[in-house]
Amino acid sequence: CNGAKYSPANIARWKRAVSGLENMQAIDGDVPKQQNVYDCGLYVLEFLLFLLRQPDQLSTLGLTSHQSWFDQSIITHRRVQMRQLVSRLLDEGRSTGQTDVSILLRDQALRAAVREALTSEPPATESAPAWEDNVPWHPPKPKARPVGPQPPV
């Protein structure tokens, strides 16, 4: 048992570190929201990329509408870019026998591909397929089960 871990000094330090947290409130910001069940990670990534490019916007979060930050076409584009990047990294890893991505990224061409995948935007003419663009996801309807005894399979 490590008694020093729960010493009065450590407990006091932890309490000081979190003082005020009980007064924090959650904000439901007016930000772009995902319209399907599979883009959540891409939305998190796009929010981070946006705030890294425009850090002054962080202080306005929750105070104004941020719907203009990005839209589904950017998310669709980023998904395609990420899929291609992962595939390229996988192919490179297989061809070299290297499983450590940090070592793979020593290659300048691969680093450039990562940078491009994280910073590119869709061309003005590119648009998401109609089934993805601004259409909320709905779960599939369950198939009707036959009533009565079923023949053996």
N, C-alpha and C positions, 0 to 999 in steps of 0.2 A: 504494500500500500504506500502510495506517495503522498504523505501528509502535507508536504510543501506546496503541492498543487492547489490545495484548498486552504491555504493559509489566509488569515485575516487580511494581510497586505494584498494578496492576489485577488481576493473577493472584492475588496474596496476598489482595486484598479479596474476590474471587470464592470462594477457598477458605474464607475465614472465614465467608462467607455460607452455605455449604453444609455446614460441618462438623457432624457429627452425623447427617446424612441417611443415611449408610451404616448406621447403627444403627437406623433406623426400620423398623418392621414393619407390614405390611398387616394390617388387621382385617376379618374377614368378619362384619359386624354382623348381629344378628338383627333385621332391619328388614323392612318390607313389600317384597315383590319383585314385579316385573311378571309377569303371567301370559299375555302375548302378545308378539308381536314389534313392535308399533307404539306402545306406551305409554312407551318409555324416556324420552323427553323430558319427558313429563308426570310421571313419577316423580321425575326430577331437579327439576323445577319444584316439585312438592309437598313434597319434602324441604326445599328452600330456603324455601318459604313457611312450613312448619312451624317451622323453626329461626329464622326472622325473628320469628315470633309468640311463640316460646318459646326464646329464646337460651340460657337456663340448661340446656337439654337437650343442647346440643352437648358439654358436658364429660362427659356420661354415655354418649356414643356408643361402642358396642362393649363397654360394661361390663354392660349389662342388655339385656333384650329390649325392642324398640321396635315390636313388632307392633301395638300399640294406637295408634300415631301416626296412621295413616289406613289405609283399605282400598280395594279395587277400586271400590266405589261412589263414593268421593270422586274417584278418577281418572276414572271414566266421566263424572261430573258436570263435572269440570274440562275434559275433552276437548270436551264439548258447549259449555261456556261459551267456550272458546278458539276453537272453530270459528265460533260466532256473532260473537265479537269481531272476528276476522280478516275475516269477511264484512262486518261493519259498517264497519270501517276501509277496506276495499277499496271499498265503495260510496261512502263519504264522499270518498275520494281521487278516484274517478272523477267524482263530481258536481262537485267543486271544481277538479279538474285538479291537485291537490296530491299529490306523491309523497313528501314528507318527513313521516314520521309524527310527528316532534317538533313540527312546525307544526300538524298535525291535532290533536294533543293539547292545544293551547292552548284548544280548545273544552271548556268545563266539562262538558258532557253526555258527550262522548267519554271524558274523564278519569274521570268517574264510572262509565262502563261498564267501563273497564279495571279500576278498583278493585273493582267488583262481581264481575267475572269472576275476579279473583285472590283474592278473599276469601270468596266465597259458598260455602255448603255445601249439599248436596242436602237437600230437605225429608225429614223422617223417613219419609215414605211412599214416597219415590222409591227405586227400586232399579234396578240395571243389568239389561239383558235377560239372560235365562238363559244365552244363548250366550256372554256375556262374563263373567259373575260367577263367579269362582273356578274357571274352566275353563282348564287350561293349553293353550297353542297347540301344535298339531302341524302339520307341513308336509303339504300335500295329497299323496295317493298318486299316483305317476305313472300316466298312462293307458297301457294296454297297446298296444303297437305291433303292427300287423298283420304277419304273417309272409308272406314271398314278395313277388313283384313287384307293384308298385302301378300302377293305371291312370294315364295322364297326366292332369294337372289342367287 
